Amino acid sequence: MNEMEAYIEALFPPDEDLARVLESIRAKGMPEISVPTGYGRMLTLLVQMSGAKELLEIGALGGYSGICLARGLGGGGSLTSLELLQEYADTAKENLEAAGLGSRVSHLVGDAGESLERLTSEGRRYDFFFIDADKGGYVRYLDAAIGLANPGAVIVADNTLLRGRVADLQRSGPSVLAMREFNERVASDRRLTGTLLPAYDGLAVVRVNP
């Protein structure tokens, strides 16, 4: 976190529900890679402003982003959250229930690609997507999201800069190459209108054109 990010974080009061998530992640030895607090607030705002009712999250971890997304839902909306590991999905469910949001969220456990194929075959449609999972899968997840999207749906993805590695032409690992392709798609795919935000570790915000 740089100086300006730290300044902005300090302006906002502590959040007991989100602090509980971070504590549970640390206590269970899970990766401490939840979406940054500033982007968590943005997720809530984007869901509220877009009026999204059906949300799909790819990567639950401990439920931090799930809480932020579910907080933005209006009446009758719901969040479907995909998670590879049962332990992580269980932790996320516990934290969402503690935040009073458990009834708004359902989890699908297993490979995200397979879960996305299942949702597609069921004819499901969503208004808002949040991608924060294995970086090598981002392009596949983007394509799946476009296929599952209602017209005008919003797609948000975290970690699009990979701590600056995407801009270093000397780096060519699988995750870097996949994220560069993802970012290029955000910039050039005619089905999308979007941008990339450079704060924290980068965030893509995209609208699926009607």
TATAWO-V325588 format. One record per residue. N is the residue number from 1. PHI is phi in whole degrees, 0 to 359 (NA if undefined). Layout:
# TATAWO-V325588
((N/PHI) (N/PHI))
This chain:
# TATAWO-V325588
((1/NA) (2/274) (3/298) (4/290) (5/297) (6/296) (7/299) (8/295) (9/301) (10/290) (11/288) (12/261) (13/291) (14/301) (15/244) (16/297) (17/294) (18/288) (19/297) (20/298) (21/299) (22/297) (23/295) (24/292) (25/298) (26/295) (27/296) (28/265) (29/69) (30/279) (31/299) (32/269) (33/230) (34/297) (35/303) (36/302) (37/303) (38/298) (39/285) (40/298) (41/297) (42/296) (43/301) (44/301) (45/296) (46/296) (47/296) (48/298) (49/290) (50/280) (51/71) (52/299) (53/248) (54/247) (55/247) (56/229) (57/247) (58/251) (59/110) (60/272) (61/49) (62/261) (63/100) (64/299) (65/293) (66/299) (67/297) (68/298) (69/294) (70/296) (71/297) (72/276) (73/289) (74/274) (75/296) (76/86) (77/278) (78/210) (79/240) (80/257) (81/240) (82/262) (83/215) (84/291) (85/254) (86/299) (87/300) (88/292) (89/298) (90/296) (91/296) (92/300) (93/298) (94/300) (95/289) (96/292) (97/294) (98/296) (99/273) (100/78) (101/240) (102/302) (103/286) (104/266) (105/232) (106/235) (107/246) (108/248) (109/255) (110/137) (111/302) (112/296) (113/300) (114/292) (115/296) (116/293) (117/297) (118/296) (119/296) (120/295) (121/295) (122/278) (123/75) (124/289) (125/222) (126/226) (127/259) (128/206) (129/232) (130/232) (131/252) (132/205) (133/225) (134/299) (135/291) (136/296) (137/265) (138/300) (139/295) (140/297) (141/292) (142/297) (143/299) (144/296) (145/297) (146/300) (147/292) (148/264) (149/276) (150/289) (151/305) (152/81) (153/298) (154/255) (155/239) (156/238) (157/223) (158/264) (159/65) (160/283) (161/257) (162/47) (163/54) (164/86) (165/293) (166/294) (167/270) (168/267) (169/292) (170/279) (171/265) (172/215) (173/291) (174/304) (175/293) (176/296) (177/297) (178/295) (179/289) (180/299) (181/296) (182/301) (183/298) (184/296) (185/294) (186/302) (187/281) (188/237) (189/292) (190/293) (191/280) (192/235) (193/233) (194/203) (195/210) (196/239) (197/262) (198/272) (199/289) (200/51) (201/252) (202/91) (203/219) (204/265) (205/234) (206/226) (207/244) (208/278) (209/296) (210/298))
